[in-house]
Amino acid sequence: MHFGLFCLSTQRERNKASGEVYRETIEHVLAAERAGIEIAWFAEHHFSNYCLCPSPLMMSAHVAARTSRIKLGPGVIVAPLYEPIRMAEDIGMVDQLSEGRLVLGFGTGYQEYEFHKFGRDVKQARGKLFETLDFIDTYLKRDVVSFQGPELNFPATTFSVRPRQTAIPIYLAGMATDPEAQLRALERGYTPFFTTGWNTVETVRKSREALEATYSQVGGDPRTMPFAIQRYVFVTDDKKAALRAADGARYVRRIAMAMRGKYGELDGAFLKEMPAADEPSLEDIAARLPIGDPDTVAERLAADIEAVNPTHISMFMGIPGVPQSETLKSIERFGSEVMPRLARRFGDLSRLGGGSWPISKAA
């Protein structure tokens, strides 16, 4: 099992310029690399302050020049919004620029508002995702690429830019009960990837159980099934700071649900914050999440590890509304204080998890 840093790059404050949001995100990644975190993930969204990163592959390429060890990748590429051939070339280029540190996350996307702006139908997202995955799989495995799909027809072509890695780790977002999606995951070694929000450990366990049923249905073994989750994580000894982090988590949930539920209201590119259905209190959110002092964070992450046996935990640590100095300190303390506590409890963390970590080799 390994830890990652999830970067949503939310613009909560209207007076904070997009360039400042990007600079803070880059500082988060630099701190994560120093802390020994394995991956930095960059979200993709469009046309709102929910996320200011419309191109996670571009962000990965930029941050590759500022880092040396941490893996980098989109978390996730909203595949239906892309032209797959150009995407493949970008993947090859970013993997070369990062010297083989690229990882890939793919998903259908869900915000209909974004799809409409691209002239795409969110109802067709599943099929678009599958065709994109099939094409990228062909691109990664063959020197001469040809492809015939429902919409994409590509003649035999030798790409001038190829990835440095012979196999790039791929994560697939959601789709726990979709047999076709999980068959691809099983056959190609994808890691299923799930956002947990402020859910309890018991709810996260139910997500794993749903995936296990589908994984078994397509011939997989749940005992060796890879499984990645995302958690809000914030390390602080200050109870007021912990509640600020919980408030940031609530803010993200509120505007995400407003877009998903199609009731979101925009003022320009800013989403109006409205309470989500059945949301818990700030105190309950803070109590559910790995937020607090190092002992508390380690204990709650240990509960996740023991309950769902993840191969990867992506940590949402750049929580909107939290001062940058506190975020950087939280990331530093996670590496220096939380990870050692988990190592003392579990031993070698890389040996944990139902499946094996995808090992990539430089060409």
ROMARFI-418946 format. One line per field, with one value per residue (C-alpha): residue in one letter; chain; x, y negated, z negated. Coordinates in Angstrom, 3 decimals, padded with zeros to 6 digits. Example, Ala and Ser with C-alpha at 12.3 -4.5 7.8 and 13.67 -1.06 7.14 Angstrom:
<pts>
rest <- A | S .
kette <- A | A .
X <- 012.300 | 013.670 .
Y <- 004.500 | 001.060 .
Z <- -007.800 | -007.140 .
</pts>
This chain:
<pts>
rest <- M | H | F | G | L | F | C | L | S | T | Q | R | E | R | N | K | A | S | G | E | V | Y | R | E | T | I | E | H | V | L | A | A | E | R | A | G | I | E | I | A | W | F | A | E | H | H | F | S | N | Y | C | L | C | P | S | P | L | M | M | S | A | H | V | A | A | R | T | S | R | I | K | L | G | P | G | V | I | V | A | P | L | Y | E | P | I | R | M | A | E | D | I | G | M | V | D | Q | L | S | E | G | R | L | V | L | G | F | G | T | G | Y | Q | E | Y | E | F | H | K | F | G | R | D | V | K | Q | A | R | G | K | L | F | E | T | L | D | F | I | D | T | Y | L | K | R | D | V | V | S | F | Q | G | P | E | L | N | F | P | A | T | T | F | S | V | R | P | R | Q | T | A | I | P | I | Y | L | A | G | M | A | T | D | P | E | A | Q | L | R | A | L | E | R | G | Y | T | P | F | F | T | T | G | W | N | T | V | E | T | V | R | K | S | R | E | A | L | E | A | T | Y | S | Q | V | G | G | D | P | R | T | M | P | F | A | I | Q | R | Y | V | F | V | T | D | D | K | K | A | A | L | R | A | A | D | G | A | R | Y | V | R | R | I | A | M | A | M | R | G | K | Y | G | E | L | D | G | A | F | L | K | E | M | P | A | A | D | E | P | S | L | E | D | I | A | A | R | L | P | I | G | D | P | D | T | V | A | E | R | L | A | A | D | I | E | A | V | N | P | T | H | I | S | M | F | M | G | I | P | G | V | P | Q | S | E | T | L | K | S | I | E | R | F | G | S | E | V | M | P | R | L | A | R | R | F | G | D | L | S | R | L | G | G | G | S | W | P | I | S | K | A | A .
kette <- A | A | A | A | A | A | A | A | A | A | A | A | A | A | A | A | A | A | A | A | A | A | A | A | A | A | A | A | A | A | A | A | A | A | A | A | A | A | A | A | A | A | A | A | A | A | A | A | A | A | A | A | A | A | A | A | A | A | A | A | A | A | A | A | A | A | A | A | A | A | A | A | A | A | A | A | A | A | A | A | A | A | A | A | A | A | A | A | A | A | A | A | A | A | A | A | A | A | A | A | A | A | A | A | A | A | A | A | A | A | A | A | A | A | A | A | A | A | A | A | A | A | A | A | A | A | A | A | A | A | A | A | A | A | A | A | A | A | A | A | A | A | A | A | A | A | A | A | A | A | A | A | A | A | A | A | A | A | A | A | A | A | A | A | A | A | A | A | A | A | A | A | A | A | A | A | A | A | A | A | A | A | A | A | A | A | A | A | A | A | A | A | A | A | A | A | A | A | A | A | A | A | A | A | A | A | A | A | A | A | A | A | A | A | A | A | A | A | A | A | A | A | A | A | A | A | A | A | A | A | A | A | A | A | A | A | A | A | A | A | A | A | A | A | A | A | A | A | A | A | A | A | A | A | A | A | A | A | A | A | A | A | A | A | A | A | A | A | A | A | A | A | A | A | A | A | A | A | A | A | A | A | A | A | A | A | A | A | A | A | A | A | A | A | A | A | A | A | A | A | A | A | A | A | A | A | A | A | A | A | A | A | A | A | A | A | A | A | A | A | A | A | A | A | A | A | A | A | A | A | A | A | A | A | A | A | A | A | A | A | A | A | A | A | A | A | A | A | A | A | A | A | A | A | A | A | A | A | A | A | A | A | A .
X <- 000.000 | 001.128 | -000.079 | -000.811 | -001.635 | -004.858 | -004.870 | -008.277 | -006.999 | -010.235 | -010.591 | -012.698 | -011.695 | -012.727 | -009.716 | -007.250 | -005.970 | -005.729 | -001.943 | -001.826 | -003.958 | -001.505 | 001.524 | 000.015 | -000.751 | 002.842 | 004.068 | 001.821 | 003.446 | 006.965 | 006.111 | 004.589 | 007.738 | 009.839 | 007.409 | 007.820 | 004.334 | 004.233 | 001.990 | 000.587 | -002.816 | -004.287 | -008.050 | -009.764 | -012.798 | -013.963 | -015.712 | -016.109 | -014.148 | -014.605 | -011.332 | -008.984 | -007.128 | -008.687 | -005.584 | -004.054 | -001.570 | -000.265 | -000.009 | 001.849 | 004.339 | 004.961 | 005.404 | 007.708 | 010.277 | 010.060 | 010.323 | 012.538 | 010.942 | 007.213 | 004.947 | 002.530 | -000.745 | -004.323 | -006.852 | -008.703 | -008.803 | -012.452 | -012.100 | -015.326 | -014.099 | -010.906 | -009.766 | -008.022 | -005.225 | -004.008 | -004.365 | -002.092 | 000.604 | 000.321 | 000.671 | 003.842 | 005.304 | 004.523 | 005.983 | 009.184 | 009.395 | 008.849 | 011.434 | 008.907 | 006.958 | 003.520 | 000.506 | -002.936 | -006.419 | -009.494 | -013.167 | -016.455 | -016.960 | -020.299 | -020.853 | -023.407 | -022.654 | -019.124 | -020.271 | -022.748 | -020.008 | -017.996 | -021.041 | -020.978 | -023.759 | -023.038 | -025.349 | -022.778 | -019.851 | -019.581 | -019.163 | -016.715 | -014.647 | -014.462 | -013.416 | -010.744 | -009.415 | -009.289 | -007.397 | -004.919 | -004.349 | -003.507 | -001.212 | 000.667 | 001.165 | 001.990 | 004.667 | 002.394 | -001.078 | -004.308 | -007.774 | -011.382 | -014.035 | -017.618 | -016.518 | -012.731 | -011.080 | -007.318 | -005.082 | -001.843 | 000.555 | 003.925 | 003.940 | 007.086 | 006.645 | 006.268 | 006.120 | 009.357 | 007.652 | 006.816 | 003.687 | 002.001 | -000.120 | -003.782 | -006.536 | -010.236 | -012.633 | -015.845 | -018.078 | -018.044 | -021.111 | -020.278 | -019.060 | -017.667 | -015.582 | -014.287 | -013.515 | -011.192 | -009.686 | -009.105 | -007.677 | -005.449 | -004.391 | -006.225 | -006.715 | -010.347 | -010.384 | -013.117 | -013.813 | -015.050 | -015.926 | -016.786 | -018.235 | -017.719 | -015.453 | -018.550 | -019.813 | -016.418 | -016.448 | -019.786 | -018.218 | -015.485 | -018.021 | -019.958 | -016.739 | -015.792 | -019.110 | -018.569 | -014.906 | -015.873 | -018.598 | -016.015 | -013.601 | -011.400 | -010.250 | -011.330 | -008.421 | -005.909 | -008.102 | -006.421 | -008.457 | -007.718 | -009.603 | -009.474 | -009.623 | -009.455 | -006.385 | -005.219 | -002.671 | -003.017 | -003.013 | -005.393 | -009.082 | -010.129 | -007.849 | -009.370 | -012.839 | -011.582 | -010.415 | -013.803 | -015.464 | -013.308 | -014.319 | -017.951 | -017.537 | -016.126 | -018.923 | -021.573 | -020.492 | -019.745 | -023.199 | -024.797 | -023.203 | -023.956 | -027.555 | -028.011 | -029.170 | -025.925 | -026.099 | -023.230 | -022.186 | -019.818 | -017.553 | -018.250 | -020.609 | -022.978 | -022.435 | -025.627 | -026.063 | -026.031 | -028.725 | -028.298 | -024.949 | -023.488 | -022.298 | -018.754 | -017.906 | -019.189 | -017.251 | -014.063 | -014.725 | -015.220 | -012.117 | -008.368 | -008.266 | -006.502 | -003.239 | -000.814 | -002.177 | -005.750 | -004.870 | -002.809 | -005.552 | -008.280 | -006.166 | -005.330 | -009.076 | -009.465 | -006.549 | -007.891 | -011.445 | -010.893 | -007.296 | -006.483 | -003.532 | -003.510 | -004.862 | -005.090 | -005.107 | -006.987 | -004.705 | -004.941 | -008.322 | -009.876 | -010.131 | -007.127 | -004.140 | -001.258 | 001.190 | -001.070 | -001.481 | 002.274 | 002.851 | 000.180 | 001.862 | 005.257 | 003.898 | 002.152 | 005.535 | 007.481 | 004.891 | 001.951 | 003.716 | 006.166 | 003.235 | 001.589 | 004.875 | 005.265 | 001.769 | 001.794 | 005.444 | 006.389 | 003.411 | 004.219 | 003.324 | -000.241 | -003.170 | -005.164 | -003.371 | 000.182 | 001.471 | 001.897 | 005.626 | 006.676 | 009.941 | 011.774 | 012.334 .
Y <- 000.000 | -003.530 | -007.056 | -009.762 | -013.466 | -014.549 | -018.089 | -019.580 | -023.178 | -024.755 | -028.540 | -029.195 | -032.834 | -035.153 | -037.417 | -034.561 | -034.545 | -031.295 | -031.649 | -031.676 | -028.538 | -026.821 | -027.998 | -026.670 | -023.328 | -023.033 | -023.801 | -020.996 | -018.546 | -019.629 | -019.135 | -015.726 | -014.618 | -015.633 | -013.761 | -010.514 | -010.436 | -008.223 | -010.011 | -013.476 | -013.345 | -016.316 | -016.516 | -017.641 | -019.920 | -022.813 | -026.188 | -026.627 | -027.408 | -023.796 | -022.954 | -025.209 | -022.382 | -021.708 | -019.815 | -017.420 | -016.086 | -019.626 | -020.080 | -016.783 | -017.888 | -021.189 | -019.665 | -016.981 | -019.723 | -020.768 | -017.284 | -014.221 | -011.222 | -011.582 | -009.984 | -012.332 | -011.875 | -012.859 | -011.895 | -011.547 | -012.191 | -012.783 | -010.541 | -011.462 | -015.065 | -014.058 | -013.218 | -009.876 | -010.134 | -013.494 | -012.186 | -009.245 | -011.567 | -013.739 | -010.660 | -009.633 | -013.123 | -013.579 | -010.179 | -011.106 | -014.538 | -013.028 | -010.293 | -007.517 | -008.881 | -009.140 | -007.301 | -007.509 | -007.786 | -007.565 | -008.195 | -008.955 | -012.357 | -013.319 | -017.065 | -017.562 | -021.285 | -020.537 | -018.090 | -020.569 | -023.154 | -020.604 | -019.611 | -016.119 | -013.980 | -012.704 | -009.754 | -008.502 | -008.866 | -005.163 | -004.050 | -006.887 | -005.861 | -002.229 | -003.129 | -005.484 | -002.821 | -000.282 | -002.686 | -003.710 | -000.035 | 000.586 | -002.448 | -001.346 | 002.239 | 001.949 | 000.176 | -000.056 | -001.155 | -000.573 | -000.676 | -000.262 | -001.134 | -002.360 | -005.906 | -005.931 | -004.452 | -004.848 | -003.474 | -001.629 | -004.274 | -004.373 | -007.058 | -009.185 | -009.727 | -006.695 | -006.465 | -005.793 | -003.153 | 000.208 | 000.299 | -002.742 | -002.101 | -002.870 | -003.640 | -003.470 | -005.707 | -004.258 | -001.857 | 000.705 | 002.548 | 002.358 | 005.804 | 004.484 | 001.890 | 004.339 | 006.975 | 004.446 | 003.725 | 007.424 | 008.259 | 005.195 | 004.720 | 001.459 | 000.332 | -000.531 | -003.975 | -005.394 | -008.750 | -008.335 | -011.932 | -012.139 | -008.610 | -006.360 | -003.329 | -001.127 | -002.897 | -002.593 | 001.102 | 001.451 | -000.124 | 002.480 | 005.270 | 004.054 | 004.064 | 007.520 | 008.909 | 007.487 | 008.483 | 012.066 | 012.031 | 011.385 | 014.015 | 012.055 | 013.001 | 010.425 | 011.488 | 010.081 | 007.290 | 003.874 | 001.135 | -002.596 | -005.131 | -008.868 | -010.461 | -014.004 | -014.116 | -016.989 | -016.873 | -019.482 | -019.747 | -022.732 | -021.848 | -025.068 | -024.246 | -020.759 | -022.296 | -024.601 | -021.523 | -019.878 | -023.048 | -022.849 | -019.243 | -020.234 | -023.080 | -020.752 | -018.261 | -020.949 | -022.373 | -018.935 | -017.654 | -020.806 | -020.086 | -016.373 | -017.023 | -019.746 | -022.309 | -024.255 | -028.020 | -029.914 | -033.516 | -033.745 | -030.759 | -030.627 | -028.006 | -029.026 | -027.052 | -025.268 | -022.558 | -019.017 | -016.523 | -014.786 | -016.409 | -015.860 | -018.637 | -019.977 | -018.157 | -014.867 | -015.397 | -016.034 | -012.939 | -010.708 | -011.776 | -011.456 | -015.008 | -015.873 | -015.213 | -012.565 | -009.838 | -010.517 | -010.628 | -007.448 | -005.631 | -006.572 | -005.654 | -002.363 | -001.736 | -002.255 | 000.043 | 002.814 | 002.480 | 002.293 | 003.431 | 000.700 | 000.785 | -003.003 | -005.903 | -009.220 | -012.043 | -015.283 | -017.559 | -020.906 | -021.633 | -024.944 | -027.568 | -026.271 | -028.681 | -027.567 | -027.493 | -025.062 | -022.831 | -022.614 | -021.867 | -019.153 | -017.461 | -017.651 | -016.195 | -013.398 | -012.257 | -012.796 | -011.743 | -009.825 | -007.492 | -006.287 | -005.505 | -003.441 | -001.696 | -000.755 | 000.679 | 002.517 | 002.936 | 002.396 | 000.494 | 001.568 | 005.146 | 004.172 | 004.262 | 006.925 | 006.519 | 005.777 | 002.305 | 001.943 | 002.051 | -000.026 | 000.343 | -002.342 | -001.516 .
Z <- 000.000 | 000.814 | 000.136 | 002.665 | 002.597 | 004.309 | 005.717 | 006.560 | 006.852 | 005.680 | 005.784 | 002.699 | 002.217 | 005.038 | 004.521 | 004.997 | 008.573 | 010.520 | 010.656 | 006.857 | 006.696 | 009.052 | 007.074 | 003.849 | 005.507 | 006.691 | 003.168 | 001.876 | 004.296 | 003.381 | -000.296 | 000.479 | 002.269 | -000.726 | -003.005 | -001.051 | 000.482 | 003.567 | 006.078 | 006.744 | 008.422 | 010.316 | 010.767 | 013.967 | 014.074 | 016.213 | 016.060 | 012.291 | 009.158 | 008.006 | 009.740 | 011.692 | 013.402 | 016.833 | 018.034 | 015.503 | 018.065 | 018.602 | 014.833 | 014.561 | 017.198 | 015.448 | 011.996 | 013.437 | 013.995 | 010.334 | 008.806 | 009.103 | 007.355 | 006.821 | 009.422 | 011.175 | 012.917 | 013.683 | 011.069 | 013.354 | 017.086 | 018.015 | 021.059 | 022.942 | 023.301 | 025.145 | 028.644 | 027.919 | 030.514 | 029.234 | 025.675 | 026.472 | 027.799 | 024.680 | 022.477 | 024.289 | 024.025 | 020.327 | 019.466 | 021.287 | 019.663 | 016.220 | 016.900 | 016.420 | 013.439 | 015.051 | 013.645 | 015.231 | 013.834 | 016.052 | 015.422 | 017.127 | 015.545 | 014.062 | 014.277 | 017.048 | 017.039 | 018.261 | 020.928 | 022.408 | 022.874 | 024.864 | 026.895 | 025.379 | 023.916 | 020.411 | 021.127 | 023.649 | 021.243 | 020.365 | 023.984 | 024.692 | 021.681 | 022.781 | 026.320 | 024.986 | 022.607 | 025.444 | 027.690 | 024.983 | 024.151 | 027.811 | 027.902 | 024.785 | 025.941 | 029.644 | 031.658 | 034.698 | 033.657 | 035.553 | 034.049 | 035.052 | 032.508 | 032.430 | 033.300 | 033.590 | 036.669 | 036.751 | 039.541 | 038.802 | 037.520 | 035.811 | 033.130 | 033.018 | 029.258 | 027.031 | 023.216 | 021.389 | 019.236 | 020.732 | 018.551 | 017.034 | 013.903 | 014.614 | 012.092 | 012.962 | 011.038 | 009.617 | 011.599 | 008.774 | 010.054 | 013.775 | 014.959 | 018.246 | 016.443 | 013.862 | 016.493 | 018.121 | 014.709 | 014.069 | 017.489 | 017.773 | 014.165 | 013.527 | 009.935 | 009.056 | 007.422 | 005.143 | 003.525 | -000.040 | -000.942 | -004.637 | -004.702 | -007.698 | -007.590 | -007.433 | -004.310 | -002.636 | -003.467 | -001.671 | 001.440 | 001.333 | 000.904 | 003.958 | 005.958 | 004.673 | 005.924 | 009.410 | 009.456 | 008.565 | 011.205 | 013.958 | 012.650 | 010.277 | 006.794 | 004.178 | 001.964 | 004.466 | 005.839 | 005.932 | 004.274 | 003.976 | 001.890 | 001.358 | -002.084 | -003.444 | -005.704 | -007.894 | -010.701 | -013.452 | -017.239 | -017.071 | -017.393 | -015.657 | -012.727 | -012.591 | -012.291 | -009.516 | -007.633 | -008.195 | -006.902 | -003.764 | -003.248 | -003.660 | -001.170 | 001.489 | 000.908 | 001.132 | 004.469 | 005.940 | 005.009 | 006.399 | 009.777 | 009.652 | 008.658 | 011.298 | 008.753 | 008.636 | 009.081 | 010.681 | 010.258 | 013.180 | 012.583 | 008.812 | 007.464 | 004.717 | 001.520 | 000.496 | -002.156 | -000.802 | -001.728 | -005.087 | -005.781 | -009.261 | -011.546 | -011.299 | -014.516 | -013.059 | -009.823 | -011.776 | -013.898 | -010.849 | -008.954 | -009.515 | -010.874 | -014.121 | -015.908 | -014.570 | -016.846 | -015.722 | -012.025 | -012.271 | -014.175 | -011.691 | -008.697 | -010.413 | -010.764 | -007.005 | -006.279 | -008.513 | -007.188 | -003.417 | -002.797 | -000.238 | 002.116 | 002.285 | 000.224 | 002.048 | -000.485 | 000.072 | -001.960 | -000.146 | -001.693 | -000.547 | -003.249 | -005.191 | -005.237 | -003.041 | -005.957 | -007.845 | -004.794 | -004.224 | -007.916 | -007.794 | -004.829 | -006.530 | -009.761 | -007.888 | -006.591 | -009.803 | -012.408 | -010.919 | -008.506 | -011.187 | -013.496 | -010.767 | -010.012 | -013.669 | -013.669 | -010.351 | -009.423 | -005.779 | -004.371 | -000.814 | -001.806 | -002.719 | -000.324 | 001.479 | 004.781 | 005.792 | 006.612 | 010.400 | 011.075 | 014.090 | 015.964 | 017.851 | 021.510 .
</pts>
